[in-house]
Amino acid sequence: MKKAGLFLLGAVLGLMVSVLVLYVSGMALEYFAFRLYENEFDQQRNFNLFLAFGAIVSLCSGVFCARRFA
C-alpha cells in the first residue's frame, strides 16, 4: 500500500511539474512571437504532445518515487 501511495504522489508531483514547465515554455515562446500553431490541426497536435509528455513524465516520476522512497 505504501508503494502505491508513493507512486501516486510521485505521479501527481511529476504531472504538476510537467504542466508548469510546458506552461512557462509556452509563455516564453509567445513572448518571443513564436507561433505555436497555424490552424486547428496544429492545436490538436500540440495538445496530443502535451498529453503524451505529461503521461510519460508522471509515469517516470511515479516509478522513481516508489523505488526511491519505499
mmCIF file as Biopython writes it, N, C-alpha, C and O atoms, coordinates in Angstrom:
data_model
#
loop_
_atom_site.group_PDB
_atom_site.id
_atom_site.type_symbol
_atom_site.label_atom_id
_atom_site.label_alt_id
_atom_site.label_comp_id
_atom_site.label_asym_id
_atom_site.label_entity_id
_atom_site.label_seq_id
_atom_site.pdbx_PDB_ins_code
_atom_site.Cartn_x
_atom_site.Cartn_y
_atom_site.Cartn_z
_atom_site.occupancy
_atom_site.B_iso_or_equiv
_atom_site.auth_seq_id
_atom_site.auth_asym_id
_atom_site.pdbx_PDB_model_num
ATOM 1   N N  . MET A ? 1  ? 0.815  -1.185 0.000   1.0 0.0 1  A 1 
ATOM 2   C CA . MET A ? 1  ? 0.000  0.000  0.000   1.0 0.0 1  A 1 
ATOM 3   C C  . MET A ? 1  ? 0.865  1.258  0.000   1.0 0.0 1  A 1 
ATOM 4   O O  . MET A ? 1  ? 0.521  2.266  -0.618  1.0 0.0 1  A 1 
ATOM 5   N N  . LYS A ? 2  ? 1.994  1.180  0.706   1.0 0.0 2  A 1 
ATOM 6   C CA . LYS A ? 2  ? 2.884  2.334  0.778   1.0 0.0 2  A 1 
ATOM 7   C C  . LYS A ? 2  ? 3.465  2.662  -0.595  1.0 0.0 2  A 1 
ATOM 8   O O  . LYS A ? 2  ? 3.574  3.831  -0.964  1.0 0.0 2  A 1 
ATOM 9   N N  . LYS A ? 3  ? 3.839  1.622  -1.357  1.0 0.0 3  A 1 
ATOM 10  C CA . LYS A ? 3  ? 4.394  1.852  -2.690  1.0 0.0 3  A 1 
ATOM 11  C C  . LYS A ? 3  ? 3.367  2.478  -3.619  1.0 0.0 3  A 1 
ATOM 12  O O  . LYS A ? 3  ? 3.712  3.338  -4.430  1.0 0.0 3  A 1 
ATOM 13  N N  . ALA A ? 4  ? 2.108  2.061  -3.514  1.0 0.0 4  A 1 
ATOM 14  C CA . ALA A ? 4  ? 1.054  2.628  -4.361  1.0 0.0 4  A 1 
ATOM 15  C C  . ALA A ? 4  ? 0.841  4.106  -4.029  1.0 0.0 4  A 1 
ATOM 16  O O  . ALA A ? 4  ? 0.658  4.935  -4.920  1.0 0.0 4  A 1 
ATOM 17  N N  . GLY A ? 5  ? 0.868  4.417  -2.742  1.0 0.0 5  A 1 
ATOM 18  C CA . GLY A ? 5  ? 0.729  5.814  -2.329  1.0 0.0 5  A 1 
ATOM 19  C C  . GLY A ? 5  ? 1.886  6.663  -2.800  1.0 0.0 5  A 1 
ATOM 20  O O  . GLY A ? 5  ? 1.697  7.788  -3.262  1.0 0.0 5  A 1 
ATOM 21  N N  . LEU A ? 6  ? 3.090  6.118  -2.683  1.0 0.0 6  A 1 
ATOM 22  C CA . LEU A ? 6  ? 4.264  6.853  -3.150  1.0 0.0 6  A 1 
ATOM 23  C C  . LEU A ? 6  ? 4.248  7.021  -4.670  1.0 0.0 6  A 1 
ATOM 24  O O  . LEU A ? 6  ? 4.633  8.069  -5.190  1.0 0.0 6  A 1 
ATOM 25  N N  . PHE A ? 7  ? 3.798  5.981  -5.378  1.0 0.0 7  A 1 
ATOM 26  C CA . PHE A ? 7  ? 3.684  6.089  -6.827  1.0 0.0 7  A 1 
ATOM 27  C C  . PHE A ? 7  ? 2.698  7.182  -7.206  1.0 0.0 7  A 1 
ATOM 28  O O  . PHE A ? 7  ? 2.976  7.996  -8.086  1.0 0.0 7  A 1 
ATOM 29  N N  . LEU A ? 8  ? 1.552  7.203  -6.546  1.0 0.0 8  A 1 
ATOM 30  C CA . LEU A ? 8  ? 0.535  8.215  -6.838  1.0 0.0 8  A 1 
ATOM 31  C C  . LEU A ? 8  ? 1.052  9.614  -6.518  1.0 0.0 8  A 1 
ATOM 32  O O  . LEU A ? 8  ? 0.839  10.543 -7.297  1.0 0.0 8  A 1 
ATOM 33  N N  . LEU A ? 9  ? 1.720  9.772  -5.395  1.0 0.0 9  A 1 
ATOM 34  C CA . LEU A ? 9  ? 2.281  11.065 -5.021  1.0 0.0 9  A 1 
ATOM 35  C C  . LEU A ? 9  ? 3.315  11.521 -6.045  1.0 0.0 9  A 1 
ATOM 36  O O  . LEU A ? 9  ? 3.302  12.679 -6.465  1.0 0.0 9  A 1 
ATOM 37  N N  . GLY A ? 10 ? 4.207  10.625 -6.449  1.0 0.0 10 A 1 
ATOM 38  C CA . GLY A ? 10 ? 5.217  10.970 -7.440  1.0 0.0 10 A 1 
ATOM 39  C C  . GLY A ? 10 ? 4.611  11.298 -8.786  1.0 0.0 10 A 1 
ATOM 40  O O  . GLY A ? 10 ? 5.079  12.209 -9.470  1.0 0.0 10 A 1 
ATOM 41  N N  . ALA A ? 11 ? 3.574  10.569 -9.180  1.0 0.0 11 A 1 
ATOM 42  C CA . ALA A ? 11 ? 2.925  10.822 -10.459 1.0 0.0 11 A 1 
ATOM 43  C C  . ALA A ? 11 ? 2.247  12.188 -10.466 1.0 0.0 11 A 1 
ATOM 44  O O  . ALA A ? 11 ? 2.333  12.923 -11.450 1.0 0.0 11 A 1 
ATOM 45  N N  . VAL A ? 12 ? 1.575  12.526 -9.374  1.0 0.0 12 A 1 
ATOM 46  C CA . VAL A ? 12 ? 0.901  13.825 -9.294  1.0 0.0 12 A 1 
ATOM 47  C C  . VAL A ? 12 ? 1.923  14.956 -9.296  1.0 0.0 12 A 1 
ATOM 48  O O  . VAL A ? 12 ? 1.745  15.955 -9.993  1.0 0.0 12 A 1 
ATOM 49  N N  . LEU A ? 13 ? 2.985  14.804 -8.523  1.0 0.0 13 A 1 
ATOM 50  C CA . LEU A ? 13 ? 4.022  15.842 -8.498  1.0 0.0 13 A 1 
ATOM 51  C C  . LEU A ? 13 ? 4.707  15.979 -9.863  1.0 0.0 13 A 1 
ATOM 52  O O  . LEU A ? 13 ? 4.990  17.090 -10.309 1.0 0.0 13 A 1 
ATOM 53  N N  . GLY A ? 14 ? 4.967  14.862 -10.513 1.0 0.0 14 A 1 
ATOM 54  C CA . GLY A ? 14 ? 5.573  14.911 -11.840 1.0 0.0 14 A 1 
ATOM 55  C C  . GLY A ? 14 ? 4.669  15.574 -12.852 1.0 0.0 14 A 1 
ATOM 56  O O  . GLY A ? 14 ? 5.141  16.328 -13.703 1.0 0.0 14 A 1 
ATOM 57  N N  . LEU A ? 15 ? 3.381  15.309 -12.774 1.0 0.0 15 A 1 
ATOM 58  C CA . LEU A ? 15 ? 2.432  15.938 -13.690 1.0 0.0 15 A 1 
ATOM 59  C C  . LEU A ? 15 ? 2.347  17.435 -13.437 1.0 0.0 15 A 1 
ATOM 60  O O  . LEU A ? 15 ? 2.249  18.223 -14.378 1.0 0.0 15 A 1 
ATOM 61  N N  . MET A ? 16 ? 2.383  17.825 -12.187 1.0 0.0 16 A 1 
ATOM 62  C CA . MET A ? 16 ? 2.351  19.257 -11.868 1.0 0.0 16 A 1 
ATOM 63  C C  . MET A ? 16 ? 3.591  19.960 -12.406 1.0 0.0 16 A 1 
ATOM 64  O O  . MET A ? 16 ? 3.496  21.065 -12.942 1.0 0.0 16 A 1 
ATOM 65  N N  . VAL A ? 17 ? 4.740  19.331 -12.268 1.0 0.0 17 A 1 
ATOM 66  C CA . VAL A ? 17 ? 5.977  19.924 -12.779 1.0 0.0 17 A 1 
ATOM 67  C C  . VAL A ? 17 ? 5.943  19.997 -14.299 1.0 0.0 17 A 1 
ATOM 68  O O  . VAL A ? 17 ? 6.368  21.000 -14.873 1.0 0.0 17 A 1 
ATOM 69  N N  . SER A ? 18 ? 5.448  18.959 -14.962 1.0 0.0 18 A 1 
ATOM 70  C CA . SER A ? 18 ? 5.408  18.979 -16.422 1.0 0.0 18 A 1 
ATOM 71  C C  . SER A ? 18 ? 4.449  20.049 -16.936 1.0 0.0 18 A 1 
ATOM 72  O O  . SER A ? 18 ? 4.742  20.709 -17.933 1.0 0.0 18 A 1 
ATOM 73  N N  . VAL A ? 19 ? 3.311  20.229 -16.271 1.0 0.0 19 A 1 
ATOM 74  C CA . VAL A ? 19 ? 2.378  21.291 -16.665 1.0 0.0 19 A 1 
ATOM 75  C C  . VAL A ? 19 ? 3.033  22.648 -16.483 1.0 0.0 19 A 1 
ATOM 76  O O  . VAL A ? 19 ? 2.904  23.517 -17.345 1.0 0.0 19 A 1 
ATOM 77  N N  . LEU A ? 20 ? 3.728  22.841 -15.383 1.0 0.0 20 A 1 
ATOM 78  C CA . LEU A ? 20 ? 4.411  24.107 -15.127 1.0 0.0 20 A 1 
ATOM 79  C C  . LEU A ? 20 ? 5.486  24.377 -16.175 1.0 0.0 20 A 1 
ATOM 80  O O  . LEU A ? 20 ? 5.587  25.492 -16.686 1.0 0.0 20 A 1 
ATOM 81  N N  . VAL A ? 21 ? 6.284  23.368 -16.497 1.0 0.0 21 A 1 
ATOM 82  C CA . VAL A ? 21 ? 7.346  23.541 -17.495 1.0 0.0 21 A 1 
ATOM 83  C C  . VAL A ? 21 ? 6.759  23.867 -18.861 1.0 0.0 21 A 1 
ATOM 84  O O  . VAL A ? 21 ? 7.247  24.769 -19.542 1.0 0.0 21 A 1 
ATOM 85  N N  . LEU A ? 22 ? 5.722  23.148 -19.270 1.0 0.0 22 A 1 
ATOM 86  C CA . LEU A ? 22 ? 5.126  23.413 -20.573 1.0 0.0 22 A 1 
ATOM 87  C C  . LEU A ? 22 ? 4.424  24.761 -20.608 1.0 0.0 22 A 1 
ATOM 88  O O  . LEU A ? 22 ? 4.448  25.436 -21.637 1.0 0.0 22 A 1 
ATOM 89  N N  . TYR A ? 23 ? 3.800  25.169 -19.509 1.0 0.0 23 A 1 
ATOM 90  C CA . TYR A ? 23 ? 3.137  26.470 -19.451 1.0 0.0 23 A 1 
ATOM 91  C C  . TYR A ? 23 ? 4.150  27.605 -19.566 1.0 0.0 23 A 1 
ATOM 92  O O  . TYR A ? 23 ? 3.943  28.556 -20.320 1.0 0.0 23 A 1 
ATOM 93  N N  . VAL A ? 24 ? 5.239  27.501 -18.821 1.0 0.0 24 A 1 
ATOM 94  C CA . VAL A ? 24 ? 6.270  28.548 -18.861 1.0 0.0 24 A 1 
ATOM 95  C C  . VAL A ? 24 ? 6.946  28.590 -20.226 1.0 0.0 24 A 1 
ATOM 96  O O  . VAL A ? 24 ? 7.229  29.671 -20.741 1.0 0.0 24 A 1 
ATOM 97  N N  . SER A ? 25 ? 7.209  27.421 -20.821 1.0 0.0 25 A 1 
ATOM 98  C CA . SER A ? 25 ? 7.824  27.425 -22.150 1.0 0.0 25 A 1 
ATOM 99  C C  . SER A ? 25 ? 6.865  28.004 -23.191 1.0 0.0 25 A 1 
ATOM 100 O O  . SER A ? 25 ? 7.307  28.684 -24.117 1.0 0.0 25 A 1 
ATOM 101 N N  . GLY A ? 26 ? 5.573  27.752 -23.057 1.0 0.0 26 A 1 
ATOM 102 C CA . GLY A ? 26 ? 4.599  28.350 -23.967 1.0 0.0 26 A 1 
ATOM 103 C C  . GLY A ? 26 ? 4.544  29.859 -23.820 1.0 0.0 26 A 1 
ATOM 104 O O  . GLY A ? 26 ? 4.438  30.582 -24.811 1.0 0.0 26 A 1 
ATOM 105 N N  . MET A ? 27 ? 4.615  30.338 -22.577 1.0 0.0 27 A 1 
ATOM 106 C CA . MET A ? 27 ? 4.636  31.791 -22.357 1.0 0.0 27 A 1 
ATOM 107 C C  . MET A ? 27 ? 5.897  32.417 -22.942 1.0 0.0 27 A 1 
ATOM 108 O O  . MET A ? 27 ? 5.842  33.501 -23.522 1.0 0.0 27 A 1 
ATOM 109 N N  . ALA A ? 28 ? 7.028  31.738 -22.792 1.0 0.0 28 A 1 
ATOM 110 C CA . ALA A ? 28 ? 8.281  32.262 -23.331 1.0 0.0 28 A 1 
ATOM 111 C C  . ALA A ? 28 ? 8.238  32.301 -24.860 1.0 0.0 28 A 1 
ATOM 112 O O  . ALA A ? 28 ? 8.677  33.277 -25.468 1.0 0.0 28 A 1 
ATOM 113 N N  . LEU A ? 29 ? 7.719  31.260 -25.471 1.0 0.0 29 A 1 
ATOM 114 C CA . LEU A ? 29 ? 7.622  31.248 -26.928 1.0 0.0 29 A 1 
ATOM 115 C C  . LEU A ? 29 ? 6.663  32.316 -27.419 1.0 0.0 29 A 1 
ATOM 116 O O  . LEU A ? 29 ? 6.906  32.937 -28.454 1.0 0.0 29 A 1 
ATOM 117 N N  . GLU A ? 30 ? 5.579  32.539 -26.691 1.0 0.0 30 A 1 
ATOM 118 C CA . GLU A ? 30 ? 4.642  33.594 -27.073 1.0 0.0 30 A 1 
ATOM 119 C C  . GLU A ? 30 ? 5.273  34.971 -26.913 1.0 0.0 30 A 1 
ATOM 120 O O  . GLU A ? 30 ? 5.019  35.866 -27.720 1.0 0.0 30 A 1 
ATOM 121 N N  . TYR A ? 31 ? 6.088  35.150 -25.884 1.0 0.0 31 A 1 
ATOM 122 C CA . TYR A ? 31 ? 6.765  36.424 -25.657 1.0 0.0 31 A 1 
ATOM 123 C C  . TYR A ? 31 ? 7.700  36.758 -26.813 1.0 0.0 31 A 1 
ATOM 124 O O  . TYR A ? 31 ? 7.799  37.917 -27.214 1.0 0.0 31 A 1 
ATOM 125 N N  . PHE A ? 32 ? 8.381  35.762 -27.348 1.0 0.0 32 A 1 
ATOM 126 C CA . PHE A ? 32 ? 9.289  35.974 -28.456 1.0 0.0 32 A 1 
ATOM 127 C C  . PHE A ? 32 ? 8.597  35.875 -29.814 1.0 0.0 32 A 1 
ATOM 128 O O  . PHE A ? 32 ? 9.259  35.764 -30.846 1.0 0.0 32 A 1 
ATOM 129 N N  . ALA A ? 33 ? 7.271  35.915 -29.810 1.0 0.0 33 A 1 
ATOM 130 C CA . ALA A ? 33 ? 6.439  35.932 -31.019 1.0 0.0 33 A 1 
ATOM 131 C C  . ALA A ? 33 ? 6.655  34.699 -31.890 1.0 0.0 33 A 1 
ATOM 132 O O  . ALA A ? 33 ? 6.661  34.792 -33.117 1.0 0.0 33 A 1 
ATOM 133 N N  . PHE A ? 34 ? 6.832  33.550 -31.253 1.0 0.0 34 A 1 
ATOM 134 C CA . PHE A ? 34 ? 6.947  32.290 -31.977 1.0 0.0 34 A 1 
ATOM 135 C C  . PHE A ? 34 ? 5.569  31.664 -32.042 1.0 0.0 34 A 1 
ATOM 136 O O  . PHE A ? 34 ? 4.959  31.394 -31.007 1.0 0.0 34 A 1 
ATOM 137 N N  . ARG A ? 35 ? 5.072  31.429 -33.246 1.0 0.0 35 A 1 
ATOM 138 C CA . ARG A ? 35 ? 3.727  30.883 -33.417 1.0 0.0 35 A 1 
ATOM 139 C C  . ARG A ? 35 ? 3.748  29.374 -33.175 1.0 0.0 35 A 1 
ATOM 140 O O  . ARG A ? 35 ? 4.481  28.633 -33.829 1.0 0.0 35 A 1 
ATOM 141 N N  . LEU A ? 36 ? 2.935  28.945 -32.231 1.0 0.0 36 A 1 
ATOM 142 C CA . LEU A ? 36 ? 2.877  27.531 -31.888 1.0 0.0 36 A 1 
ATOM 143 C C  . LEU A ? 36 ? 1.927  26.756 -32.795 1.0 0.0 36 A 1 
ATOM 144 O O  . LEU A ? 36 ? 2.041  25.536 -32.913 1.0 0.0 36 A 1 
ATOM 145 N N  . TYR A ? 37 ? 1.002  27.445 -33.430 1.0 0.0 37 A 1 
ATOM 146 C CA . TYR A ? 37 ? 0.043  26.767 -34.293 1.0 0.0 37 A 1 
ATOM 147 C C  . TYR A ? 37 ? -0.493 27.739 -35.337 1.0 0.0 37 A 1 
ATOM 148 O O  . TYR A ? 37 ? -0.547 28.949 -35.120 1.0 0.0 37 A 1 
ATOM 149 N N  . GLU A ? 38 ? -0.879 27.185 -36.450 1.0 0.0 38 A 1 
ATOM 150 C CA . GLU A ? 38 ? -1.468 27.964 -37.536 1.0 0.0 38 A 1 
ATOM 151 C C  . GLU A ? 38 ? -2.953 27.664 -37.694 1.0 0.0 38 A 1 
ATOM 152 O O  . GLU A ? 38 ? -3.723 28.530 -38.107 1.0 0.0 38 A 1 
ATOM 153 N N  . ASN A ? 39 ? -3.350 26.452 -37.369 1.0 0.0 39 A 1 
ATOM 154 C CA . ASN A ? 39 ? -4.750 26.067 -37.566 1.0 0.0 39 A 1 
ATOM 155 C C  . ASN A ? 39 ? -5.163 25.072 -36.469 1.0 0.0 39 A 1 
ATOM 156 O O  . ASN A ? 39 ? -4.394 24.781 -35.553 1.0 0.0 39 A 1 
ATOM 157 N N  . GLU A ? 40 ? -6.376 24.570 -36.585 1.0 0.0 40 A 1 
ATOM 158 C CA . GLU A ? 40 ? -6.910 23.667 -35.571 1.0 0.0 40 A 1 
ATOM 159 C C  . GLU A ? 40 ? -6.156 22.339 -35.533 1.0 0.0 40 A 1 
ATOM 160 O O  . GLU A ? 40 ? -6.018 21.738 -34.467 1.0 0.0 40 A 1 
ATOM 161 N N  . PHE A ? 41 ? -5.677 21.883 -36.662 1.0 0.0 41 A 1 
ATOM 162 C CA . PHE A ? 41 ? -4.887 20.642 -36.691 1.0 0.0 41 A 1 
ATOM 163 C C  . PHE A ? 41 ? -3.620 20.788 -35.863 1.0 0.0 41 A 1 
ATOM 164 O O  . PHE A ? 41 ? -3.259 19.876 -35.119 1.0 0.0 41 A 1 
ATOM 165 N N  . ASP A ? 42 ? -2.945 21.918 -35.982 1.0 0.0 42 A 1 
ATOM 166 C CA . ASP A ? 42 ? -1.735 22.156 -35.192 1.0 0.0 42 A 1 
ATOM 167 C C  . ASP A ? 42 ? -2.056 22.263 -33.702 1.0 0.0 42 A 1 
ATOM 168 O O  . ASP A ? 42 ? -1.276 21.804 -32.867 1.0 0.0 42 A 1 
ATOM 169 N N  . GLN A ? 43 ? -3.191 22.861 -33.364 1.0 0.0 43 A 1 
ATOM 170 C CA . GLN A ? 43 ? -3.602 22.942 -31.966 1.0 0.0 43 A 1 
ATOM 171 C C  . GLN A ? 43 ? -3.824 21.547 -31.391 1.0 0.0 43 A 1 
ATOM 172 O O  . GLN A ? 43 ? -3.412 21.257 -30.268 1.0 0.0 43 A 1 
ATOM 173 N N  . GLN A ? 44 ? -4.477 20.687 -32.168 1.0 0.0 44 A 1 
ATOM 174 C CA . GLN A ? 44 ? -4.736 19.322 -31.708 1.0 0.0 44 A 1 
ATOM 175 C C  . GLN A ? 44 ? -3.438 18.537 -31.561 1.0 0.0 44 A 1 
ATOM 176 O O  . GLN A ? 44 ? -3.284 17.760 -30.619 1.0 0.0 44 A 1 
ATOM 177 N N  . ARG A ? 45 ? -2.505 18.735 -32.489 1.0 0.0 45 A 1 
ATOM 178 C CA . ARG A ? 45 ? -1.207 18.067 -32.397 1.0 0.0 45 A 1 
ATOM 179 C C  . ARG A ? 45 ? -0.471 18.503 -31.135 1.0 0.0 45 A 1 
ATOM 180 O O  . ARG A ? 45 ? 0.102  17.670 -30.433 1.0 0.0 45 A 1 
ATOM 181 N N  . ASN A ? 46 ? -0.481 19.804 -30.842 1.0 0.0 46 A 1 
ATOM 182 C CA . ASN A ? 46 ? 0.195  20.304 -29.645 1.0 0.0 46 A 1 
ATOM 183 C C  . ASN A ? 46 ? -0.448 19.760 -28.381 1.0 0.0 46 A 1 
ATOM 184 O O  . ASN A ? 46 ? 0.250  19.445 -27.417 1.0 0.0 46 A 1 
ATOM 185 N N  . PHE A ? 47 ? -1.777 19.646 -28.371 1.0 0.0 47 A 1 
ATOM 186 C CA . PHE A ? 47 ? -2.461 19.102 -27.206 1.0 0.0 47 A 1 
ATOM 187 C C  . PHE A ? 47 ? -2.127 17.627 -27.020 1.0 0.0 47 A 1 
ATOM 188 O O  . PHE A ? 47 ? -1.927 17.171 -25.894 1.0 0.0 47 A 1 
ATOM 189 N N  . ASN A ? 48 ? -2.066 16.883 -28.116 1.0 0.0 48 A 1 
ATOM 190 C CA . ASN A ? 48 ? -1.699 15.469 -28.028 1.0 0.0 48 A 1 
ATOM 191 C C  . ASN A ? 48 ? -0.263 15.301 -27.528 1.0 0.0 48 A 1 
ATOM 192 O O  . ASN A ? 48 ? 0.022  14.389 -26.752 1.0 0.0 48 A 1 
ATOM 193 N N  . LEU A ? 49 ? 0.630  16.171 -27.968 1.0 0.0 49 A 1 
ATOM 194 C CA . LEU A ? 49 ? 2.007  16.136 -27.466 1.0 0.0 49 A 1 
ATOM 195 C C  . LEU A ? 49 ? 2.051  16.445 -25.971 1.0 0.0 49 A 1 
ATOM 196 O O  . LEU A ? 49 ? 2.815  15.832 -25.226 1.0 0.0 49 A 1 
ATOM 197 N N  . PHE A ? 50 ? 1.233  17.393 -25.541 1.0 0.0 50 A 1 
ATOM 198 C CA . PHE A ? 50 ? 1.156  17.721 -24.125 1.0 0.0 50 A 1 
ATOM 199 C C  . PHE A ? 50 ? 0.670  16.521 -23.322 1.0 0.0 50 A 1 
ATOM 200 O O  . PHE A ? 50 ? 1.231  16.217 -22.269 1.0 0.0 50 A 1 
ATOM 201 N N  . LEU A ? 51 ? -0.363 15.835 -23.803 1.0 0.0 51 A 1 
ATOM 202 C CA . LEU A ? 51 ? -0.873 14.658 -23.098 1.0 0.0 51 A 1 
ATOM 203 C C  . LEU A ? 51 ? 0.172  13.551 -23.025 1.0 0.0 51 A 1 
ATOM 204 O O  . LEU A ? 51 ? 0.337  12.918 -21.982 1.0 0.0 51 A 1 
ATOM 205 N N  . ALA A ? 52 ? 0.875  13.317 -24.126 1.0 0.0 52 A 1 
ATOM 206 C CA . ALA A ? 52 ? 1.902  12.273 -24.143 1.0 0.0 52 A 1 
ATOM 207 C C  . ALA A ? 52 ? 3.051  12.633 -23.207 1.0 0.0 52 A 1 
ATOM 208 O O  . ALA A ? 52 ? 3.520  11.785 -22.447 1.0 0.0 52 A 1 
ATOM 209 N N  . PHE A ? 53 ? 3.506  13.878 -23.256 1.0 0.0 53 A 1 
ATOM 210 C CA . PHE A ? 53 ? 4.592  14.335 -22.394 1.0 0.0 53 A 1 
ATOM 211 C C  . PHE A ? 53 ? 4.195  14.224 -20.924 1.0 0.0 53 A 1 
ATOM 212 O O  . PHE A ? 53 ? 4.981  13.753 -20.102 1.0 0.0 53 A 1 
ATOM 213 N N  . GLY A ? 54 ? 2.993  14.652 -20.595 1.0 0.0 54 A 1 
ATOM 214 C CA . GLY A ? 54 ? 2.515  14.578 -19.213 1.0 0.0 54 A 1 
ATOM 215 C C  . GLY A ? 54 ? 2.412  13.150 -18.720 1.0 0.0 54 A 1 
ATOM 216 O O  . GLY A ? 54 ? 2.773  12.857 -17.581 1.0 0.0 54 A 1 
ATOM 217 N N  . ALA A ? 55 ? 1.918  12.252 -19.573 1.0 0.0 55 A 1 
ATOM 218 C CA . ALA A ? 55 ? 1.787  10.847 -19.175 1.0 0.0 55 A 1 
ATOM 219 C C  . ALA A ? 55 ? 3.147  10.208 -18.939 1.0 0.0 55 A 1 
ATOM 220 O O  . ALA A ? 55 ? 3.326  9.474  -17.968 1.0 0.0 55 A 1 
ATOM 221 N N  . ILE A ? 56 ? 4.100  10.477 -19.811 1.0 0.0 56 A 1 
ATOM 222 C CA . ILE A ? 56 ? 5.434  9.901  -19.673 1.0 0.0 56 A 1 
ATOM 223 C C  . ILE A ? 56 ? 6.134  10.429 -18.426 1.0 0.0 56 A 1 
ATOM 224 O O  . ILE A ? 56 ? 6.729  9.660  -17.671 1.0 0.0 56 A 1 
ATOM 225 N N  . VAL A ? 57 ? 6.062  11.738 -18.211 1.0 0.0 57 A 1 
ATOM 226 C CA . VAL A ? 57 ? 6.719  12.327 -17.041 1.0 0.0 57 A 1 
ATOM 227 C C  . VAL A ? 57 ? 6.078  11.836 -15.750 1.0 0.0 57 A 1 
ATOM 228 O O  . VAL A ? 57 ? 6.787  11.506 -14.798 1.0 0.0 57 A 1 
ATOM 229 N N  . SER A ? 58 ? 4.751  11.781 -15.701 1.0 0.0 58 A 1 
ATOM 230 C CA . SER A ? 58 ? 4.100  11.335 -14.467 1.0 0.0 58 A 1 
ATOM 231 C C  . SER A ? 58 ? 4.388  9.860  -14.187 1.0 0.0 58 A 1 
ATOM 232 O O  . SER A ? 58 ? 4.577  9.478  -13.032 1.0 0.0 58 A 1 
ATOM 233 N N  . LEU A ? 59 ? 4.423  9.037  -15.217 1.0 0.0 59 A 1 
ATOM 234 C CA . LEU A ? 59 ? 4.746  7.627  -15.027 1.0 0.0 59 A 1 
ATOM 235 C C  . LEU A ? 59 ? 6.177  7.460  -14.519 1.0 0.0 59 A 1 
ATOM 236 O O  . LEU A ? 59 ? 6.419  6.712  -13.572 1.0 0.0 59 A 1 
ATOM 237 N N  . CYS A ? 60 ? 7.113  8.151  -15.142 1.0 0.0 60 A 1 
ATOM 238 C CA . CYS A ? 60 ? 8.514  8.045  -14.721 1.0 0.0 60 A 1 
ATOM 239 C C  . CYS A ? 60 ? 8.724  8.576  -13.310 1.0 0.0 60 A 1 
ATOM 240 O O  . CYS A ? 60 ? 9.450  7.970  -12.522 1.0 0.0 60 A 1 
ATOM 241 N N  . SER A ? 61 ? 8.100  9.694  -12.986 1.0 0.0 61 A 1 
ATOM 242 C CA . SER A ? 61 ? 8.284  10.245 -11.641 1.0 0.0 61 A 1 
ATOM 243 C C  . SER A ? 61 ? 7.598  9.372  -10.595 1.0 0.0 61 A 1 
ATOM 244 O O  . SER A ? 61 ? 8.087  9.267  -9.470  1.0 0.0 61 A 1 
ATOM 245 N N  . GLY A ? 62 ? 6.481  8.749  -10.943 1.0 0.0 62 A 1 
ATOM 246 C CA . GLY A ? 62 ? 5.825  7.834  -10.016 1.0 0.0 62 A 1 
ATOM 247 C C  . GLY A ? 62 ? 6.676  6.614  -9.733  1.0 0.0 62 A 1 
ATOM 248 O O  . GLY A ? 62 ? 6.802  6.198  -8.581  1.0 0.0 62 A 1 
ATOM 249 N N  . VAL A ? 63 ? 7.259  6.037  -10.766 1.0 0.0 63 A 1 
ATOM 250 C CA . VAL A ? 63 ? 8.123  4.876  -10.595 1.0 0.0 63 A 1 
ATOM 251 C C  . VAL A ? 63 ? 9.368  5.264  -9.792  1.0 0.0 63 A 1 
ATOM 252 O O  . VAL A ? 63 ? 9.789  4.521  -8.906  1.0 0.0 63 A 1 
ATOM 253 N N  . PHE A ? 64 ? 9.950  6.412  -10.095 1.0 0.0 64 A 1 
ATOM 254 C CA . PHE A ? 64 ? 11.137 6.866  -9.365  1.0 0.0 64 A 1 
ATOM 255 C C  . PHE A ? 64 ? 10.828 7.049  -7.883  1.0 0.0 64 A 1 
ATOM 256 O O  . PHE A ? 64 ? 11.591 6.611  -7.022  1.0 0.0 64 A 1 
ATOM 257 N N  . CYS A ? 65 ? 9.711  7.695  -7.598  1.0 0.0 65 A 1 
ATOM 258 C CA . CYS A ? 65 ? 9.347  7.964  -6.207  1.0 0.0 65 A 1 
ATOM 259 C C  . CYS A ? 65 ? 9.054  6.658  -5.462  1.0 0.0 65 A 1 
ATOM 260 O O  . CYS A ? 65 ? 9.444  6.508  -4.305  1.0 0.0 65 A 1 
ATOM 261 N N  . ALA A ? 66 ? 8.380  5.727  -6.107  1.0 0.0 66 A 1 
ATOM 262 C CA . ALA A ? 66 ? 8.061  4.451  -5.457  1.0 0.0 66 A 1 
ATOM 263 C C  . ALA A ? 66 ? 9.321  3.638  -5.181  1.0 0.0 66 A 1 
ATOM 264 O O  . ALA A ? 66 ? 9.419  2.988  -4.140  1.0 0.0 66 A 1 
ATOM 265 N N  . ARG A ? 67 ? 10.270 3.665  -6.084  1.0 0.0 67 A 1 
ATOM 266 C CA . ARG A ? 67 ? 11.509 2.891  -5.885  1.0 0.0 67 A 1 
ATOM 267 C C  . ARG A ? 67 ? 12.455 3.580  -4.910  1.0 0.0 67 A 1 
ATOM 268 O O  . ARG A ? 67 ? 13.113 2.920  -4.106  1.0 0.0 67 A 1 
ATOM 269 N N  . ARG A ? 68 ? 12.522 4.886  -4.979  1.0 0.0 68 A 1 
ATOM 270 C CA . ARG A ? 68 ? 13.494 5.626  -4.184  1.0 0.0 68 A 1 
ATOM 271 C C  . ARG A ? 68 ? 13.122 5.689  -2.702  1.0 0.0 68 A 1 
ATOM 272 O O  . ARG A ? 68 ? 13.985 5.539  -1.836  1.0 0.0 68 A 1 
ATOM 273 N N  . PHE A ? 69 ? 11.848 5.909  -2.412  1.0 0.0 69 A 1 
ATOM 274 C CA . PHE A ? 69 ? 11.447 6.169  -1.036  1.0 0.0 69 A 1 
ATOM 275 C C  . PHE A ? 69 ? 10.728 5.005  -0.371  1.0 0.0 69 A 1 
ATOM 276 O O  . PHE A ? 69 ? 10.279 5.135  0.768   1.0 0.0 69 A 1 
ATOM 277 N N  . ALA A ? 70 ? 10.610 3.875  -1.050  1.0 0.0 70 A 1 
ATOM 278 C CA . ALA A ? 70 ? 9.917  2.725  -0.430  1.0 0.0 70 A 1 
ATOM 279 C C  . ALA A ? 70 ? 10.861 1.894  0.411   1.0 0.0 70 A 1 
ATOM 280 O O  . ALA A ? 70 ? 10.447 0.896  1.000   1.0 0.0 70 A 1 
#
